[in-house]
Amino acid sequence: MGKVTGFLEIDRQDRKYRPASDRIRNFKEFIVPLPEQAIRDQASRCMECGIPFCHDMKGLKGCPVNNQIPDWNDLVYRGEWEQASKDLHSTNNFPEFTGRICPAPCEASCTLNIVDTPVTIKSIECAIVDKAWDNGWIKPQVNPRKTNKRIGIIGSGPAGLAAAQQLSRAGHNVVVYEKNKKMGGLLRYGIPDFKMEKTHIDRRLEQISAEGVHFQGGVELGVDIEISDMIKEHDAVILACGSEKPRDLAIEGRNSDGIHFAMDFLPQQNRRVGNENLKGTKEIIADGKHVVVIGGGEIRGQIV
């Protein structure tokens, strides 16, 4: 534990938003990162508890991927950023994603949250990985020993990409199949750019590709290739296709015109922002309309 009295001396300080007048001019991220010293000060607030509820131990509700949060908080406080990145990546393949879009149950579980305000864990996580990219510490990890086993992964969302990276590093030959033109799944087509710009996905794809993973876009299971053929061509097949079935509402007026599911609208808008061709698609346009959103998920910032 770096600073024993850090949580007593330093108040919580988190990232701020750019002014609304600036935000409405584009779809880019609008969170303003904290300066390095401020991040180190915030990391010093971590008490390194005897039982760190922030990461999920024995079923306690903390970090779903078991990030070793007290460890890298201490490393950040000491200025050991590269080691903090190694520690963070030991449990999390893509901390730049979670550091931007995770709802941060770790902070809700922070012991400080009982009587004070929690440690800014999410902001610290994002700062670690951003600094790691800026300093070139994140490099492809290629296993020279190959198993000659061929693994097919259906879906290129966070689960599919993480599985591909881990299996490739184990020495297997991995192919990722994605029905969309571009890789990323929900990360690319379900998350608005203001929450996470797609350059973060592209940068990871370059790393994973350099590690030996092959990507095939525009291939839909059951349409372009049958599961029986997938099984024949691969030693193992992983289904990481996610769930796109929406929760409907059996209420009066549900079948009226102009009512759409979020995942009918969001992929269109993300393709539009990403300059993808929407030819042949029945477009859903919200410009100039009064819109009611039912649900508090990622759709809110896209209706502009």
C-alpha positions in Angstrom: 0.0 0.0 0.0 1.7 3.2 -1.2 0.0 5.9 0.8 -1.6 4.8 4.0 -3.5 8.0 4.5 -4.4 8.7 0.9 -8.1 8.1 1.3 -8.2 10.5 4.2 -6.2 13.3 2.6 -7.5 13.3 -1.0 -11.0 13.8 -2.3 -12.4 11.8 -5.2 -11.8 13.6 -8.6 -13.0 12.0 -11.8 -12.9 12.8 -15.5 -15.0 15.8 -16.7 -17.1 16.2 -19.9 -16.3 18.7 -22.7 -18.9 21.5 -22.9 -22.2 20.5 -24.6 -21.5 23.2 -27.2 -18.5 21.2 -28.3 -20.0 17.8 -28.0 -22.8 18.4 -30.5 -20.4 19.2 -33.3 -19.2 15.6 -33.8 -19.6 12.0 -32.5 -16.2 11.8 -30.9 -15.5 10.9 -27.2 -16.0 13.9 -25.0 -14.5 12.8 -21.7 -11.5 14.8 -20.7 -8.7 12.6 -19.2 -7.2 13.6 -15.8 -3.5 14.7 -15.7 -1.0 12.1 -14.7 -0.5 13.5 -11.2 -4.2 13.6 -10.6 -4.5 9.9 -11.6 -1.6 9.0 -9.2 -3.3 11.0 -6.4 -6.6 9.2 -7.1 -4.8 5.8 -7.0 -3.4 6.7 -3.6 -6.9 6.7 -2.2 -7.1 2.9 -2.6 -6.9 1.4 0.9 -5.7 -2.1 -0.4 -8.3 -3.7 1.8 -7.9 -7.0 3.5 -10.9 -8.2 1.5 -10.9 -6.2 -1.8 -14.6 -6.2 -2.7 -13.7 -4.3 -5.9 -12.6 -7.5 -7.7 -15.0 -10.5 -7.6 -13.8 -12.9 -4.9 -15.8 -15.9 -4.0 -18.9 -14.6 -5.7 -18.8 -11.1 -4.3 -20.1 -8.6 -6.7 -17.1 -6.7 -8.0 -15.1 -6.8 -11.2 -16.5 -9.6 -13.5 -13.0 -10.3 -15.0 -11.2 -10.3 -11.6 -9.0 -7.3 -12.3 -6.3 -7.0 -9.6 -7.4 -3.5 -8.8 -5.5 -2.8 -5.6 -2.3 -4.0 -7.2 -2.3 -1.7 -10.2 -3.6 1.2 -8.1 -0.5 0.9 -6.0 1.7 0.6 -9.0 0.2 3.8 -10.5 0.6 5.7 -7.3 4.3 4.7 -7.4 4.6 5.7 -11.0 5.3 2.2 -12.3 3.0 2.5 -15.2 4.4 -0.2 -17.5 4.2 -2.8 -14.7 0.6 -1.6 -14.0 -0.2 -2.2 -17.7 1.2 -5.8 -17.5 -0.8 -6.4 -14.3 -4.0 -5.0 -15.9 -3.6 -7.1 -19.1 -3.0 -10.3 -17.1 -6.8 -10.4 -16.4 -8.2 -8.2 -19.2 -7.5 -8.4 -22.9 -9.0 -5.0 -23.7 -8.9 -2.6 -20.8 -9.3 0.4 -23.2 -12.8 -1.0 -23.9 -13.8 -1.6 -20.3 -12.2 1.6 -19.2 -14.6 3.5 -21.4 -17.9 1.5 -21.5 -17.9 -0.7 -18.4 -20.6 0.3 -15.8 -17.9 -0.1 -13.2 -19.4 -2.4 -10.6 -15.9 -2.3 -9.0 -16.5 1.3 -7.9 -20.0 0.4 -6.4 -18.2 -2.4 -4.5 -15.3 -0.3 -3.3 -15.0 -0.3 0.5 -14.7 3.5 0.5 -18.1 3.7 -1.0 -19.6 2.6 2.4 -18.8 5.9 4.2 -17.2 8.0 1.5 -16.8 8.2 -2.3 -15.2 5.2 -4.1 -11.8 5.2 -5.8 -12.0 6.3 -9.5 -11.1 2.8 -10.6 -12.5 3.1 -14.2 -10.6 6.3 -14.9 -7.3 4.8 -13.5 -7.8 1.7 -15.7 -8.3 3.8 -18.8 -5.3 6.0 -18.0 -3.1 2.9 -17.6 -3.9 1.4 -21.0 -3.9 4.7 -22.8 -0.4 5.4 -21.5 0.7 1.9 -22.4 -0.4 2.5 -26.0 1.2 5.9 -26.2 4.5 4.5 -25.0 4.5 1.4 -27.2 4.3 -1.1 -24.4 1.5 -3.1 -26.0 3.0 -5.3 -28.6 1.9 -8.5 -30.4 2.7 -11.6 -28.5 3.5 -14.4 -31.0 3.9 -18.0 -29.8 6.7 -19.6 -31.9 5.4 -23.1 -31.0 2.3 -24.1 -33.0 -0.1 -26.9 -32.2 -1.4 -27.2 -35.7 -4.9 -27.1 -34.4 -7.4 -25.0 -36.3 -10.0 -23.1 -34.3 -13.0 -21.3 -35.8 -14.7 -18.5 -33.9 -18.1 -17.3 -34.9 -18.5 -13.6 -33.9 -15.9 -10.8 -33.5 -17.4 -9.0 -30.5 -15.4 -8.7 -27.2 -15.9 -12.4 -26.4 -14.8 -13.6 -29.8 -11.8 -11.3 -30.0 -10.6 -12.2 -26.5 -11.0 -15.9 -27.2 -9.1 -15.5 -30.5 -6.3 -13.7 -28.8 -5.8 -16.2 -26.0 -6.1 -19.2 -28.3 -3.6 -17.7 -30.8 -1.1 -17.1 -28.0 -1.5 -20.7 -27.0 -0.2 -21.7 -30.4 -3.4 -22.5 -32.3 -4.4 -21.4 -35.8 -7.4 -19.2 -35.3 -9.9 -17.9 -37.8 -12.6 -15.4 -36.8 -15.8 -15.3 -38.9 -18.0 -12.2 -38.8 -21.3 -11.6 -40.6 -20.7 -7.9 -40.8 -18.2 -6.2 -43.1 -16.0 -4.9 -40.2 -14.9 -6.7 -37.1 -15.9 -5.7 -33.6 -19.5 -6.9 -33.2 -21.4 -5.0 -30.6 -18.3 -2.9 -29.8 -18.4 -1.4 -33.3 -22.1 -1.5 -34.2 -23.8 -1.2 -30.8 -21.6 1.3 -29.0 -21.8 5.0 -30.1 -18.5 6.8 -30.9 -19.0 9.3 -28.1 -18.6 6.3 -25.7 -15.8 4.7 -27.6 -14.2 5.7 -30.9 -13.7 2.9 -33.3 -10.0 3.6 -33.6 -9.5 1.7 -30.3 -11.0 -1.5 -32.0 -8.9 -1.1 -35.1 -5.7 -0.8 -33.1 -6.5 -4.0 -31.2 -7.4 -5.8 -34.4 -3.9 -4.9 -35.8 -2.3 -6.4 -32.7 -4.4 -9.6 -32.8 -3.8 -10.0 -36.6 -0.1 -9.6 -36.0 -0.3 -12.4 -33.5 -1.6 -14.7 -36.2 -5.3 -14.5 -36.1 -7.1 -14.5 -39.4 -10.4 -12.5 -39.9 -13.1 -13.2 -42.5 -15.8 -10.6 -42.7 -19.1 -10.9 -44.4 -19.5 -14.6 -43.5 -22.7 -15.5 -41.8 -23.2 -18.9 -40.1 -26.1 -20.7 -41.6 -26.2 -18.5 -44.7 -22.7 -18.4 -46.2 -21.4 -21.5 -44.3 -23.1 -24.3 -42.5 -22.2 -25.4 -39.0 -21.5 -28.9 -40.2 -18.9 -27.6 -42.6 -17.4 -25.5 -39.9 -17.0 -28.5 -37.7 -15.4 -30.5 -40.5 -12.9 -27.7 -41.3 -11.8 -27.0 -37.7 -10.6 -28.9 -34.7 -12.9 -26.8 -32.5 -15.6 -24.2 -33.1 -16.5 -21.4 -30.6 -19.9 -19.7 -30.8 -19.4 -16.1 -29.7 -22.2 -14.6 -31.7 -23.9 -12.8 -28.8 -27.6 -12.2 -28.5 -29.4 -9.9 -30.8 -33.0 -10.8 -29.9 -34.6 -7.7 -28.3 -37.0 -7.7 -25.4 -40.4 -6.7 -26.8 -43.2 -4.9 -25.0 -46.7 -6.3 -25.4 -48.4 -3.0 -24.7 -51.1 -0.9 -26.4 -49.7 1.0 -29.4 -46.7 -1.2 -29.8 -47.4 -1.8 -33.6 -47.7 1.9 -34.4 -45.5 3.4 -37.1 -42.1 4.8 -36.0 -41.4 2.4 -33.2 -38.0 0.6 -33.6 -35.8 -1.6 -31.5 -32.5 0.0 -30.4 -30.5 -2.6 -32.3 -32.3 -1.9 -35.5 -31.4 1.8 -35.2 -27.9 1.7 -33.6 -26.0 -0.4 -36.2 -27.4 1.9 -38.9 -26.2 5.0 -37.1 -22.8 3.5 -36.4 -22.4 2.5 -40.1 -23.5 6.0 -41.0 -20.9 7.6 -38.7 -18.3 5.1 -40.0 -19.0 6.0 -43.6 -20.3 2.5 -44.5 -22.6 2.0 -47.4 -26.3 1.7 -46.4 -27.5 1.0 -49.9 -30.4 -1.4 -49.8 -31.2 -0.8 -46.2 -34.5 0.8 -45.0 -33.0 3.7 -43.1 -34.2 4.8 -39.7 -33.7 8.6 -39.4 -34.3 10.5 -36.2 -33.2 14.0 -37.5 -35.8 16.7 -36.8 -38.1 14.4 -34.9 -39.3 14.3 -31.4 -38.0 11.0 -30.0 -38.9 9.0 -26.9 -36.4 6.4 -25.7 -37.5 3.5 -23.5 -34.4 2.2 -21.8 -31.2 3.9 -20.6 -28.6 2.1 -22.6 -26.2 3.2 -25.3 -28.8 4.5 -27.7 -29.3 7.8 -26.0 -26.4 9.8 -27.4 -26.9 8.7 -31.0 -30.3 10.3 -31.5 -29.1 13.7 -32.6 
